[in-house]
Amino acid sequence: MTPRNDLSLYHIIRESSLTENAPLLILCHGYGSDENDLFSFASELPEELFIISVRAPYAMQPFGNAWYAINFDAEQGKWSDTEQAKESRDLIAKFIDEAVKTYPVDSNNVNLLGFSQGTILSYSVALTYPEKVKNIIALSGYINTDLLVDSFQSKDFNHLDFYCSHGSVDQVIPVDWARQAPKFLDALRIKHIYSEFPVGHGVAPQNFYAFKDWLKDRI
């Protein structure tokens, strides 16, 4: 099957061993990367998963892509373009709708896996559009409450389940930011586990096997 790149986000796919109603896993890469990065996980993940790895919408120079701009300013320091991030949140939600209509997948079994900026967006999609997703693997990111709609607490999160992990010596996103996620999810009574691994801003092999087993039990 050739990916349909007339959809909202450019993407590559790995087909499922199932011919219909396959569980869908959407991969959202980090800042400055592209759809090929997390796709390296695909060959090691359960064969029944239909896997789509998407490319973030903003091209960077000389290469790579971003879900939203991160600016470095002498006065403001490092800051994120919140409006771009919200647009990307809504774009992923739109892409989910398109993907379940286009590919032979189960609309009630849509799973997100993000890394870094892709995790920040995955959190915001799940907490803004919980009806569209089921399980979320949140690697090396954090919950940015600026990306959530005002009334998000009133939504139904009963079916959601999160696997959250972070490097304990992450030099890009402080581990203290990631450690806020369990408290936040607890307050919403959302199922989750949180793990740390002795690495920087990356995915340790033991982290990969941990989330792989977690996901296998839930699809």
N, C-alpha and C positions, 0 to 999 in steps of 0.2 A: 504494500500500500504506500502510495506517495503522499506526503503531507500536503494538505490543502492550504497553501499559503496566501489564499485570499481572505483568511480570517484576520482578526484584529491584531494578532501578534505572530511574527515570524517564528516558526518552530520546526523541530525535527521529532520523529516518532520512533518508538519501538513497539511493534505490534504484540498483542497478547496471544497466548496459546488458545484463548477462547475466541469463538467467532461472533459472540454477542454478549451483551451485558457484562463486559469485563470491568473490573475495578480500574479506575483511572488514577494515575499519579502524574501530577504536573510539577515540573522542576523549575524553580525560580532562582537564577544565579545571582551572584553578588555584584557590587559596583566594579566596573571596569572589566568585566568578564563577558562571556557570551553563552549561547545555548550548548556549546560543546563541552563546557566545563563539567557540570554535574551529570551530563549524559554518560560520563565514564562509569557512573554507578549502575547504569541500566543493565548491563550484562550479568551483574551479580544479584539482581533483585528477582523476586518471584516471577516465574514465566507467565502467570495469569494476569499480571499487571499490564495494562496498556499505558505506556509511558510517553508523555509529551514534555519535551524540554523547550522552554520558550526563551526568546531573545527580548531583553528589555528594550523599550522604544526609543531611548535617547542614545544616539551614536556619539562616542567619544573619540578624540584624536590622540595619538595616531590610530588607536584600535580600541576595541572593547565597547561596552554599552552600559547604560545606567538606567535605573528605574526613576531616579530623580537626581538633580544636581546636588553636589556637596561642594560648597564654596569655602574658600579660605581667605579671610579678610583680616587685615591688621587690627581693625577696631572691633569687629564683631567676633573674631576668632573663626572657628569652624561652625558652619551652620548649613542646614538642609533646606531645600526648596519644598516647603510643605504643600503648596498647591500642586506642584508637579507630582509629588508623592500621592496625593489624594486622587489625581487623575489616573495614575498608574494602578492604584487600588481598584478603581472602578473599571479600568481596562481589563484587569485580570478577571474580575467578576463577569464582565461581558464575554471574555474569551472562554470562560467555563461554560457559559450557556451555548456558545457556538460549538465548542468541542463535543458536548454531549449530543448535539444534533447531527454533527458531521461524522463522528466515529462510533464504532459498535461498542459503546461503553454504558455502564450503569449510572444514571444521573443521581442515584442515591448512594453512590460509593465513589465520591470524588475526594481525592487526597492531595494535599499540597506538601511539597518539600522545598524549603528555602534555605539559602545560606547567606548570612550577613544582611545586606540590603534586601535580598530576596526573602529573608526571614521576617524582617520588619514589615514588608508588604504582605507576607502570608498571614502574620498575626492580624493585620488590619483588615484583610479580606474576611478572615474567619469571624472576627468580632463585629464586623459591619454587615456581612452577608452570611450568617451562620447556616441558613437554609441551603446554601449552595455546596457546602463542603462537609466532610466527615472527620477525617484524621489529618493532623498537621504535624510535620516534623520540622522543628524550628532550631536550626543549627547556627550558632555564633551570631545571634541577633538579640533584639529586645523589643518590648512593647512600647511603641511611641504613641502615647495617648492623644497627641495632636492629630493623628490620622483616623480617629474614631468619631463616628457621628454622635451628636449630643444625646440621643435617646438610646444608645446602644445597650445600656443595662437592662432595658425592658424586653430585649429579644430572647428567644428560646435557644439556650445553649446546651440543653440536656444531652444531645447526641454527640457533642464534640469531644475529642480526645487529643491531647497534645503530648508529643515527645519533645522536650526542650533540652538542649545541651550547649555547653560553652567550654572554651579553653580557659583553664585557671590562670594562665599567663598571657591571655590575649592582649596584644599591644595596640589593636585597632579599636575594638569595642570593649570597654572595661567590663570585667566580669561582674562587678557590682550592679551594672545596669541589667544584666541578664538575670541576676538573683532576685530582681523585683517581680519577675514573671510568676513564680509560684504563689506569692501573696495575692497578686492581682487575679489570677485564675481561681484561687481558693475563694476569694470574695464573691466570685460569680458562680461558685459551685461547679466549675468545669473540671472534668477529669484530666489529669496530667501527671507526668513524671519529669523530674529535672535532674540532670547529671552534669558533672564537670570532669574534664580530662586534662592531664598535665601537658597541655600543648598551647601554642599561640593561636593565631587566627586561622584555624584550619580544622580538618576532620581527621582525628586519629583513627587508625584501623579498628581499635576496640570500640570507638564511637560508632563507626559504620556498622559493625556486626551487632551492636546493641540496638540501633534503630531499625536495622533490617529484621531482627527477631521480633521487635515490638510491632512493626508494620505487618509482618507475616501473620501474627496472631489476630489482627484486626481487619484484614481484608476478606 
